Amino acid sequence: MQGKKISRRSLLGGAAVATVALVQTSVGKVLQPIQTATPPEDPTKTVGPLPSKVGTRSPFENSVRKPSDISSRTPLQDMYSTITPADLHFERHHAGIPTIDPNKYELLIHGMVKRPMKFSLHDLKRFPAVTRTCFIECAGNFRTGKEDMTPQEILGLTSQSEWTGVMLSTLLREVGVDPKSTWFLAEGSDAAILTRSIPVSKAFDDAMIVYAQNGEAIRPAQGYPVRLLLPGWEGNTNVKWLRRLEFGDQPWMTREETSKYTYQVGEKVRQFSFEMDARSIIIYPSYPGKVEPGYIEIRGIAWSGRGKVNKVEVSTDGGKNWEIANLQEPVLSKAHTYFRYLWHWDGRQTEILSRVTDETGYIQPTLQQLKDARGPEMGGYHLNPITAWTVKRDGSVWLKPEEFKKL
């Protein structure tokens, strides 16, 4: 062999001789070396489409929202982390999605202020920008009643994004809010002209005027070019396509603040229900999945509109015993938190469920506890009960439906 040159192709071919055979084990496949002669493909050959201006998902990935007449639900069971891709963020509208020219956009702030002002999109982007990650959730985000329901169908009206914009408090210093002003009205540009009354205290706390989502301009269905962001508060207070903020000394009592979103608490009616209560859901295993006996990593998400998730507990015996799950960092305030729990399933039928405790000490209730607290006429909003999955002997996973008819 002395003096004889070896080509790169021959060298690659020789290295490829040590390919492998597969041996099945209880948890996967162990690779064992064997001698074969499988030549490699030409490394210069182009495989798949050429680079494009806008990327797309692999044709083998088929995560989609589940649409209805007025909303589309996020496929929670397909999420690998707490950030929702912008095109899978849940959508809820009241009269379609408007098309707004960003070059003509204006935000009016007036009412009980010293200097009523209009801000263009360009004006808003000149202020110091702030970015935060938080969830948005519809107040009516709960469905049950059938075994064959996915996490998407049960709780798909919540999503999480990284939002960028300007703090509302920054704009309020520009206009000079009257100290006697206690409420402001947020008005959207959609055909329904959605409006909500918001306490001024929230404006000076953590409210934002946002124009970007997950590193890009907000998608039209999420309020392009500008929306109001009220971390931790019910979805329809986060007014999309925002065009006007009017300050006053009392709530406006819009149609969204009458009977639609109120609910009974004992003998009292809760008129304004802003904060979203703590809740959690196991997204794996879940319907229509199937598992095998052995070690299973239970995964899910938990969140609270009142602050951080303090702990998540998982039960694998129908709620008789509870174990602490691991929380995936970062654990952010008013944000989805991913949790994991390693479970060894012995093949017998059982129920798995999760419950969250937030930093205020609030513990996610059962549906019966909600009924006991609010009474039989509790309505269909702000319901956050523990969700249970039945794992049957054949490994199939089904929702354990609650005795509740959504109003």
N, C-alpha and C positions, 0 to 999 in steps of 0.2 A: 504493500500500500504506500510505501515511501515515495513521495513526489507526486502521488496521484491526488488531484483536486476532487473534493466532494461538493456537489452542487447544493444550493440552498433547498431546492425542491426535494433532493434525496434525503437531506438531513431532516426536513419536516416530515417526510414520509416515514422515516425510521422512528421518529419520536412518537408518531401516531400508532405504532404497533402496539404499544401498551395501553390499549383501550380497556374497558371494564365490563364485567357482567354484574347483574343485579341480584341480590339475595334479600328476600323479604324478611323483615323482623317485626316485632310488635309495635314499633314506633316509626318505622320508615324502611329505607332500603340501604343496606350496607354495600359499598362498592368493593368488589374483589378483582384484582388484576388478572387478565388472561391474555394469551397471545393471539392476535388477529392481524389482519392486514387491510385496514380501512384507510385509504388515502384521504387526506384532507381536501376540502373544496378549494378552488382557486381563490386565494385571499384577495385578489384584485377584482373579483366579481362583485358588482353592485347588487345588494339585496334590498328589496323593498323600495318605497318611494323616495325620491330625492327630497332634500330639505325644502320647506315651503314657508311662506310668509306667516302663516298661522298654524300652530301645531294642532294635532288631533290625538285622541286616545287610540290605543290599539284596537283593532277590530274584534279582539277577543274579550274586551271589557265592555259590558253593556249596562252600566249603572245609569238609570234614568229616573226622573221625577215621576210621581204618580199624579196625573192631573185630574181635576174635576172642573165644574163650571167656573168657579171663582178662586181656585187655589191649586197649587201643585206641591206635593210632599217630598221631602228629602229622603233618599234611600239610606237611612241610618245604618242598616245592617251591612252596607258596603263600605262604610267609612273605616279607614285605618288609623285616623287620628282625629283630633277635635276640629280641625279646620275643614270647612265645607267648600268644595270647588264652587266658584261663583255661578256656574251654569247649573249647579244642583241645589243651590240655596232655595229654600221653600219660597213660595210666592202666594200672596193673598191680595186680591184687589177687589174693588167694589164696583168699578165701571170701566174695565179695560185698562190698557197701558198707554199713556199719552206719549206722543213724540214731541220732544222739546229741543229747540235749537239752543245749544249752550252759549252761542254768541249773543243771543237775545235774552238770556236768563237774567232775572232780577229777584232778589229777596228783599221784601219790604219789612221794616221793623218800625212800628208806630204805636199809638195809644198813649199810655201813661209813661212817656219818656220825654227827656228834655230836647233831644235832637232826632226827630224822625229821619230815617235814612233808608236809602236803597243800596244794595250791594250786588254788583255783577259777579259772575263766577270768577273772573279775573281778580276782582277785589278780594274775594274770599281766599284765594290762593296766595295773596300777598301777605296775609297774616301768618304768624308762626304756626306751623303745622304740628299736629299731635296724632299719634297712631296708637290704637289700643285694640285688643282682641276681646270680644264679648259675644254672647249669643243674642239672638232675637227669637221670641216665641209668641205664637198666637195664643190669645187667652182661651180659645176653644180647642186647644191641642190635647184632645183625649178621645179615643174611640175604643170600644170593646164590644163584646156580645157574640163573637164567633171564635172558634178554635183556629181557623185558618187565616190568621192575620199576622202580617209582618211588623217589625218595629216601625217601618215606614208608614204603614196604615194606622198604627196605634198612636204614635207620637211624631209623625213626620213634619209637623208644622213648627219645627225649631231647627235652626242652623246657626253656625258660628263662622265669623269672618274676622279678618284683620281690617279695621276701618281707619281711614285717614281723613282728617279735616281740621277744622278750627274749633276751639272750645267756644261754646255759646257765651260763656262769661266774658270772653275777650270782646265779642261784638257788643255785649251789653254795656261794657265800660265806654264804648264809642258813643252809644246813643244816650247813655245816662238814664237808667231806669228810676222812676219815681219810687222812693222808699215805701210809699203807701200801696204800691202795686204788689199784689199777692198771687195773681194768676196771669197766665198768658195763653192766647189761643194760637194754635198751630194749624195752618191751612194748606192743603195740597192743591196741585194743579190738575188732578184727574177730573173726569167728567162728573164723578159723584161729589167733588169738592169736599173730601173728607176733612173734618175738623175735630180737634180734641183740646180740652182745657187742661193745662198743665200748671202745677204749683211753681211759682217763681223760685222757690228753694231748690228745685231740681235743676233749674237753669244755671244756678250758681254753683251747683255741686259737680256733676260729671257729664252734663248734657253737651253734645257736640253737633256741629253742622258738618256733615261728611260728604265728600265728593269722590272718594276712592275706596275700593274694596279689594282686598287680596292683591294689592300692588297695581291695580288698573282702575280706570274710571268705573264708577258704579254701573252695573248693567241696567238697562231700561226697566226691567221688572222689579228692580230693587230701588228705583227712585231717581234714575238719571235725570238731570245732572247733580241734584243735591237732595239729601234727605236729612231729617232730624234723627239723631241717635240718642236714646235715653237708656243707657245700660241697665239691665235688670227689670225693665218695665214692659208691660204687655205690648205685643206687636203693634197694635193700631195706634198707640201713642207715638211710635217712631214714624211720624208722618212722612210719606214719600212724595217726591216731586214738590218739595216745600217751596212755597211762594210768599207766605206772609206770616209774621208773628205780631200779634196785637196784645199789648199789656193792659191789664185792668185790675180791679180790686175784688172780683168775684168770678166764679166759673160761668161759662157761657151756656151750660146745659144743652149741648148739641145732641143730635139724635143718637150718637154713640154713647151718650152719658145718661140716657133715660133707662128704659126697661131692658134693653138688649144685653148689656154687660153687667147688670146688677145681679146679686144673688143673695139668698136668705142665709143669715147667721143667727140661729135661734129665732127670736121674735123680731130681730132687726133686719133691715135691708141694707146691704153694703153697696152704697152708691158708687163710690170711686174705688176701684180695685187695681192699683197700678203695679205693685211689685209681683213678680212671678215667684210662687212658692218653690221650695226645694223639691227636686224630683230626680229619679234615676231610672234607667232601664237597661237590662241585659240585652246586648245586640248579638252576642254569640255565646252559646248556641241559641237559636231562635227559629221560628217557623220561616221557611219550609225546610230547614236544615235537618241533617241526620248525623248522629255521632256513634262511636263505637266504645265499648267498655275500655277503661284505661284512663290515663291522664288527659284531662281536657282543661284548656285555659278558658275560663269564663271571662268574657270581656264586655264592657259597657261604658256608658257615659252618665255623669251626674252633674247637676248644676243647681244654682240658687240665685234668685234675683236680689237677695239680701246681702250677698258677699261671697266669700270663698266656701268651697266644700271642705268640711272638717274631716269627715270620714265616710266611707262607704262600707256597709256590711252586706255579706252574701250568705244566704241560707240555701243548703242543698237538700233539706228535708222538710220542705213545705212551711218553713217559718218556726220550727221548733227550736233550732239552734242557729246562731249567727256567728260568722267569722269575719275578721277585718280583711278587706281587700287592699291591694297595693294601688296607690294613686300615682299616675304618671305625671311627672313634672313637665312644664310648670303648672302649678295650681294657681290659677288667676281668679281675681274677684269677678263675680257675675259672668262666669265663663264655663263652658262645658269642660269637664275634667274626665279624662279617660281612666278607668279602673280595670284591674286584672286580678283574678283569683284562680290558683291552680287547684283543680278538683280531680280526685280519683273516683270515677264512676264504676260501681260494681255490677252494672247491668240491670238493676232492679228499677221499676218505675218510681219516679219521685218528682218533686217540684223544686225548681230553682227560682230564686227571687233576690232582689236587691233593695236596700233602703239607704238613704243618705241623711246625714246630719250636717247642717251648715254651721258656720262660725257663730251664729246667734244662738245655737243650741236647739234649733227647730229640727224635728225628726219627721221624715216623710211618713204620712199616715196610710192606713188601709182605707179602702173605700167605705167600709162600715164606720170607721172613725170620722170620716168626712160627713157621712149621713147623720151620725149622732150629733156632731157639732153644728151642722147647718140646718138640719131638719129635712123632711122628705121633699120639700120644694126648693132644693138647692140650685136648680138650673144646670146649664151645661157648660159653664165657664169657670176657669181657675180650679180645675180638678186635677189633682196630682197624686193619685193613689199608687201604692206599690203594685207592680206588674209581675205576675207569676207565669212561668213556663212549665208545662208538663213534659218530662222526658219519659217516653214510654219504653217498654222492654225491647222493642225492635229498633230503638235509637232515634225514632222520629220525635220531633219537638213541636209542640202545639201550645198556643196561647190558652191559659186558663181564664175563660171569660168571666167577667164580673156581672153581677145581677144589676145592671144599670142600662136604662134606655136613654140614649143621648137625645136631648130636647132640641 
